[in-house]
Amino acid sequence: MATVAPTLCAMATNQTPVPVHRSTVRSLLRLWPYAREIRWRIAGSVTAALIASGSVLVVPLVLRAIVDGPIADHDLHALWPLAGVLLLLGLAEAGLFGVRRVLVARPLARVEQAMRGDLYAKLQRLPVSFHDRWPSGQLLSRATSDMFTMRLFLAFPLVFLIVNSLVFLTGTVLMFTLDWRLGLITLLPTVPLVMLTRHFEGKYATLARRAQDQNGDLATVIEESILGIRILKAFGRHRTMAERFRQQARELRGTELAKADQLANLWAVIVGLPEIALGFALALGAVRVADDELTAGTLVAFLSTALALRWPVESLGWLLAYANEAATATDRFFEVMDEPEHADQPSGHPAEADRGIRFSDVRFRYPDAPADSPDLLCGIDLHIRSGETMALVGATGSGKTTLTALLPRLYEATGGRITLDGTDIRDIPRQRLRELVSVAFEEPTLFSATVRENVLMGSPGADDGRLAAALATAQAGFVEGLPAGADTQVGEQGLSLSGGQRQRLALARAVVGEPGFLVLDDPLSALDVHTESLVEQALRRVLGSTTALVVAHRPSTVLLADRVAVLDQGRIVAVGTHQELLQSSPVYRELMSGQSGAPAAPALEGSPA
């Protein structure tokens, strides 16, 4: 069969998408669905903080009464009640701030837990193509440091952005009430401060986003270094990786210093301009007191009010900075949450009568492939009869693993249709589809759990008898020699086991649920010849009761199959028994012999007719 050879589509590099710019307020408003459940707690926290801060503004009025009353009249007896009022105001302020923290601490921990749970669930639902694009460190930083940033914003900066704004407005009114001339002088820096903060917000938001992304990149380097520590040591590349880490750490340090520089400049102006204005107001107030145009108590009250407003003004820089940090963290969180999931949509095709697995004109290209590149799979037509085992062979990079990944919908076919017993897989809910189709990948992945937990991921409800049968099929007798048998922790990625042991446990996981459809992607590649032979003998019994597609790279694996399909340049170019293909398919002969243009290999002993 003559076909045009398509070039394989390049996989996308692990890069996060370019962020969409939103205003700080619009970004932070996206937290409302999570914060809504504790809105009354937040309102209570704002109220407590507002009353506590408001009590500070009562102090200048009490001071005016003290200066113009007991002090001016030299009446010590009248001083003590007013001093007691000051003490009570201080105690009330401290108590109310304590109440504020109690109101929101526990509820906000639940909000963070809910957001982290939603993010994790979303990551589980997103297609494999999403995980191909995103570095794991970027996702990890969104689930950890970004979550902390958002929770802390809701607990403190959000409250004080509201409280300090109201306190500032109230204090301004009070200063104008005490003396409008002094109030006008004190507020002169307001216009340049507003202009400066708007300029600061744009630059700081850019730096905050860059720092959070660099933090994610750094987490990726750390994760890769830890998981690949054996390779780094074996090839003596640990110094290279350390230099890469230092380089990215220096870039992150530079960004953090740039943030600090921006914040320092803002604070210098925020603190400096009001102090200069306050100095002029003090000088003018002293002159007016000397001219008997203003009482000393009023001047003390005005200055005390102005000093009480220093925290709302000086905190503006820090609060704006943290608001920008939280806004970028929110954007990063929703970049993942907004990713589209492949919905289970009816195919619109009627069910077919044939049984087994059928690929009909199936096409596939990776989502990030260049628009002008050809498909990786070009019109695959293949029927695996019910109860039949089909071996899939092809050169490296021909698309075998990709084709098998379409069956459980780890990737979505971009054209054609795939049916199981006549039902389009798009008409089968994903959860049900993955109960029907069990998969063992060429690269076995184990989790930080016991052997039992790793194997029973293939069938959580399986009993000890089925667990033992699956381990026997996979020739995983080594489990009995582990310290705690099947309850032994295998460690992260199962690295405490050999490659062959991991592969046998992955095979046991695939067969423990006695699936109706089985996909095996070269499941015996890491086994020695003797163990491979034993596994093949046991696996034949399993394959006799299921419909299976087996990716094969060795002639010995081909013996497990009833028929063989040859994948070449994105198409199925031949289907038949091993002996038939040796006679009729040059591509198959080349694959089995491992030599281009080699003569036909002899029929393997015991090969199916």
N, C-alpha and C positions, 0 to 999 in steps of 0.2 A: 504494500500500500504506500504510494508516494505521498508525502506530505511536505509542506513547507516548514522548515525547522524554526520554531520561535525561540527567541532568546529568553532566558529566565528573567522574571521581574525582580529587580533588586529590592531587598527588604529596606524599609525606612530606618534611618538612624534613630537611636533613642534620644529624641528631643521632645521637650514639652511644647505645646502649641504657643504661638505668639499671643500674649494676653490681650484681651479686649479692654480698652481704657474706659473706665467708668469713674464718675465723681465719687468722692469718699462717702458722701451721704447715700447715694444710690447703692453702693456696694454694701454698706452697713445695714441698710434697710432689708437686705435679703436674709438677715439673721432673725427677722421678726417671727417667722413661723415657728422657730425653736424657742424664742424668748417669750412668745405669747402665753405659753402655759404657766409661766411664772411672772406674768405682768404685774400682778398685785403685789408680789414680793418685791419686785423692782420698784414699783410705785411707793411701797412702804419704806424701802431703803432711801429713795430720793427724798421722801417726806422727812425721815429722821435726820438725814444729812442737811436738809434745808433748814429745819428748826435749829439744829446744832450750829450751823453757820450763821443763821439769823440771830442767834443769841450773842454772837460776837459783835454784831452791830448795835446791840443794846448797851454794851459796855461803854462806848463813848458818851452816850446820854447819861449814864450813871456817873461817869467821870466829870461831866460838865456840872451835874448837880453837886458833886463833892467839892469841886474847885470853887464854884460860885456860891456854895452854901457853907458847909462846916469849915472849910479851909479859909474862905474869905472872912467868915464871922468868928473864926477861932473857937468853934463849938465842937469839942471832941465827942461829946455825947451823941450828937447827931451824925457823927462819922461812922459809928459802929454798925447801925442798920444798913447803911449804903455799902459798907465793906462786906457785910453778910450777903447782900444781893450779888455783889461781884463773885463771891465764893460759890454761891448757888449756880450762877450762870456758868462758871467754869466746870462745876461738877455735871451740870446738865449737858454741856457740850461733850464732855468725855463719855458720859453714859449713852447719849444718843448715837455717837459714832460707833460705840460697841454694839448697840442694837442694830445699826445698819449692816454691819458685817454678819451678824448672826442671821439676819433675815435672808441673805442671798447666798451664803457660803454653800450650804447643802443643796439647795435647788439648782444652783449653777453647776455643781458637780454632776447632777442628773442630766442637765442640758448637754454638757460636754460628753457624757456617756452616750446619750441618744445620738448626737451628731457623729461621734466616732463609730457607733454601731451602724448608722445609715451609710457612712462612707465605706465601711468594710463590706456591708451587704451589696452595695453598688459595685464594688470592685469584683465581687464574686459573680455578679450578673453580666458585667461587661464582656464583650467578645474577646477572643484571644488576640485579635488584631489590635485592640486598644493596648493590651499589655506588651505587644511587640514594639509599640511606639514609645511607651513611657518607661523611663528608668525607675527601678524599684525604690531607689533612694528618694526620688521626688515624691512618690506616693507615701513613703514612710514619713517624710517630714510633714506632709499634709495631715497625717493621722496623729502626729505627736506635737511638735512645736507649734504648728499653726493652730491646733485645737486649744492649746494653752493660751496662746495670744488672744484668741476670740473670747475665751472664758474670762480672762483677766480684764478685757475691755468691758464686758458686761458687768463685771463686779465693781470696778472702780472708775476708769476713765469716763464711761458713759454717764454714770451717776453724777460725777463732778463736772462734766461738761454742762449738764443741766443746772446743777446747784450753783456752780460758780458764776454762770451767766446770770441767773436770777439774783444772786447775792450782789454781783457787780451793779446791776440795774438798781437794786434797792439802795445800795450804798451811795450810788451816784445821786439818786433823789435826795437822800439824807444830807449829803454834802451841799447840794444846792439849797436845801432848806436851811441849813446852818448859815451859809454865806455863799451867794451865787457867784460873787467875784472870784473867790478862792476856788470854787468848784469849776469855774470856766478855765482857770489857769491849769488846774490839775488834769483836766480832760483834753488839753491841747495835743498831747501825743497820740490820741486815739486814731486820727486819720492815718499818720504814717505807720502806726502799728498794724492797722487793718491791711494796708497795701503790702506791708512786709510779710505778714502771715500768708496772704494769698500767693505771693511769690514762693515762699518757703514750702507751702503745701505741695505744689507741683513737683519741685525738685526732690523733696523728701520722699514722696510717694514712689518716684522712679527708683531711688536708691533703696527704699525698703523692699520693693519687689525684687530688685536685683539681688539683694542680700538673702532673701528667702529662697530664691532659685539656686543661688550658689550654695546655700546650706543643704539643699536637696542633692545637688551634685556631689558635695562632699560626703554625704551619707551614702551615696551610691559607691563611691570609691572605697569607703570603709567596708561596706557590705561585700563588694567583690573581692577585696583583699582578704577578708576573713574566710569567705567560702572557697576562695582559690588559693589558700595559703600553701597547700601541697605543691601546686604548680609553680608558684612564685619561688619557693625554696628549692624545688627540684631544678629549675632553670636559672637559679641565682638572680632572679629579677626583683627581689624584694627591695633593693635599693632604688631601682627604677620606679616602682610603685610608690615608695616613700617620697621620692622627689616629686612625683605627680601629686601626691597628697599635699606636700608642702607648698607647691605652686598654687593649688586651688585654695589652700588655707590662707596663703598670702593675698590672693584675690579677694577672699571674703573679708580678711582683716582690712584691706584697703577700702572696701565698700563700707564697712562698719565705721572706719575712721572718717570717711566722707560724710556719713550720717551724723557722727558726733560733731564734725566741723560745722555742718549746717545748723544743728541744734544749738551749738555754742554761739554762733553768730546771732541767731534769733534771740537767745536768752540775753546776750549782751545788750541788745537794743531794748528788749522787753523790760529788763531791769533798769537800764540806764536812763531811758527817756522819762519814765514816771518819776525816778528819783530827782532828776533835774527840775521837772515841773513842781514836784513837792517842795524842793528847796526854794523856788521862787514864791510858792504859796506861803511857805513859812515866813519868808522875809516880809512879804506884803502883810501877812496877818500880824506880825510883830509890830509893824508900823501902825496898823490900825488900832491895835490894843493900846499902843503908846498914845495915840490920839483920842482914846476913849470912844472909838467908833465900833469896837468889838470887845466883848468881855473875854477875860483870860480863860474862863471855863468853856466858852464857845470855841476859842482857838484850839484848846486841848481836845475838845470833842471832835472838831474837824480833822485835826491831825491824827487822832486815834482812829477815826473812820477811814482816812486815807491809808493808814498803815494796815488796817484790817483788810483792805482791798488788795494789799500787795500779793497775798497768796492766790486769789482768783486771777490776778493779772499775770504773775510770774509763772503760775501753773499752766498758762495758756500754751506755751511752747511745748511742754511735756505732753499735755493732753492732746494737742494737735498731732504731735509725732506719734503717739500711741494709737490715735484714731486712724492714722494712715497705715500703721503697721497692721492693725486689725482689719482695715479695709482690704489690704493686699492679701492677708491671710484668708479672708472671706472669699475673695476672688479665686484664690488657688483652690479652696475647698469646693466651690461651685463649678470650677472648670471640670472637675471629675464628675460631680453630681449631674451636670448638664449634658454629659456625653450620652449620645443616643444608644439605646439598647436595641438589639434585633428582636422585635416583637414577634410573637407566634401568630402569624397571619395565614389564613386559609389559602391554599394554593389555587383554588378555583377549578381544579381538575378532578374529574370523577375517579373513583378508585378503580384499579385494574385487577384483573382476576389472577394474574400470575403471582406466585409465591416467591419468597426469598428477597434478595437485594437486587435492585435494578437502577443503574445509572443511565439516564436518557439525555443525550446531547448536553452533558454537564460541562460547563465552562467555569474557569476561575482565574482571577487576577487579584493580586494583593491590593488593598485599598490605596496604598501610597505609591503604587507603580506609576511611572510616567504615562501621560495620556496617550502617547504615540507608541507605547510598547505593546507587543502581542500578548495574548493570554498565556498563562502558564499551563493550563489545561484547556485543550481545544476540542470540544465536542466528544466527551467520553461516553461511549456506549458499551455497557457491560451488564450482563445478567448472571448473578450467582444464585443458583437454584436452591430451594429450601433444603436444608440439611447438607448442603455441599460445602466443601472447603476449597476456596480459590486462592492460589498463590499469585501474588503480584510482584513481578520482577521488572527491573529497569536499571539503567545506568544511574550513577550518583547524580543527584540534582534533577532527575527527570520528573519529579513531582509525586513520587509514591506516597511519602508521608503526608503531603498536602491532600492527596485524594482520600486517604483514610481519615483525615481530620474533618472532612466534609460530612461524613456519615453521622457522627454525634453532634454535628453543627458547632464544632469548635471554630470553624470558619463557615461563612455563608457562601454557597455557590453563587456565582454572578450570572449564571445562565443554566437552562435545563432544569431537570428535576431528578430527585432521588426518592425511591419508594422502598418501604419495608412491607413485604406481604401485600403489595398493592396500594398501600397508604403513603401518600406524600409525607415526607418527614416534616414539612412545614405545617402539616395538619396535626402533628403530634406535639403536645406540650413538652417543653424542653426537659422538665423533670422526668416525665414518663419516658421520653426518648432515651435519656441516659440511664434509665433503669433497664431498658430493652437492649441497649448496645453497650457492651463492656469493652474497654480498651486497655491494652498494655503497650506502652511506648518503648521505643528503642533505648532511650535514656531514662532509666528508672528514677523516680522521685519518691523519697520517703520523708516522713515528717518527724519532728521531735516528739515521739510517742512510742508506745510499746509495739512489739511485733504484732500482737493481736489487733490493736487499734489500727495499724497501718493496713493490714490485710482486710479487716472487716469494713474498711471504707468502701469496698466493693459490694458489700451487702450487710448493712448495719444490724439487721435482724437475724443473721446466721448464727446457728448454735455451734457448740464446740465440735460436733461431729463434722459439720461442713467445713469448719476451719481446718480440722485435721486432714480432711480429704483434699482440700485445696493445697495445703502444704505438701501433701504426699504427691499430688500431681506435679507440683513444681520441683519435686525432689529437694525440698527444703528441710531435710532431716537435721541440718546443722542447728535448727532452732532448739532442739532438745538439749543440745550441749551448751546453750547460753546460760548465764547465771540464774536467771529467773524463767527460763523457757520462753513461752510465748508472751510472757508479761515483762520481758526485758526491754528497757528503753534503748532504742537504737541510736539516739542522738540526732543532732541537726543534719538534715540531708542524708541520714543513714551512713555517714562517713566512717562510723566505727565498724562497718561491714565491708567485705570485699565487693568489687563490682559484680561478680557472679552471684553473690548472695543477695545483693540488692535487686538484681534482675529477677531472681527466682521469687522473691517476695512480691515484686510487682506483678509477676505472672500469676501467683496465687491470688492476689487481689482481683485480677481480672476474671478468674474462673470461679471464685468462691460463691458468687451469686447465681451460678448455673444459668448464664444469660442465654437468651434466644438468638442473639446476634453477637458475634465476637470479632474484634479487630485486633490483630497482633502485628505490631510494627517491629519486625526482626527481633523477637523476644529472646532469642538464644545466643545473641552475638557475643556475650561476655562469658559463655560457658566453655569449659574444656570439652574435648571430644567425648570422653566417657560420660560426663554428666549430661551433655547434650543428648546423647543417645538414650539415656534413661528418661529424660524429660520428654523426648519425642514419643517414646513408647507410652508413657502415661497420658500425654496430651492427645494421642489418637483417640482414646476413649472419650475424652471431653468433646473433641471435634465431631465425633460421631453423632452427637445429640444436639448440635447447634449449626447455625449457618455462619460461616467464618470467612473473613478476608485476611490473608496472612502476607505481609511484606517479607519477601525472601531475598537474601543476598547469597546464600550458599545452596549448593545442590542438595545437601542433606535436609534443609528446611523445605525444599520443593517437594520432597517425598511425603510430607504431611498432607499435600493437597490432592484433590480429585482432578482438578484442572489448573492450568496456568494461564495468566493473562500477561502479555508483554506490553509495557508502557514505554513509548519512545517518542521524544520530541512532542510531548503533550497529548499524545493520542494512544489508544489501544490499537496496536498494529497486528496482534495475533492472539488467538485464544485456542487452547487445546491441551491434550495431555502432554506430559513431559516427552514421551517418545515421539508423538506427532510433531511437536515443535522442533525437536532436534532434526527431524527430516525436512521440515517445510520452512523454518524461520531462521535466516542468517543472523538476525539480531539476537535471537535467543541462544543460538550456538555460540556466538561471540561472548554473551554474558556468562554462559555456563563454563566456557573454556577460559575466560579471562584474557583472551588474546584477539586482537582485531584480525579478521580474516582467517581465523583458525578453522581447521576442518571440523566436521561434525563430531561432537563428543559422543562417546558410546553411551548407550542406555544404561542408566544407573540400576544396579541390582535392587529389585524390589520396587521399582518405580511403577506407579499406577498405569494401567493400560488405558 
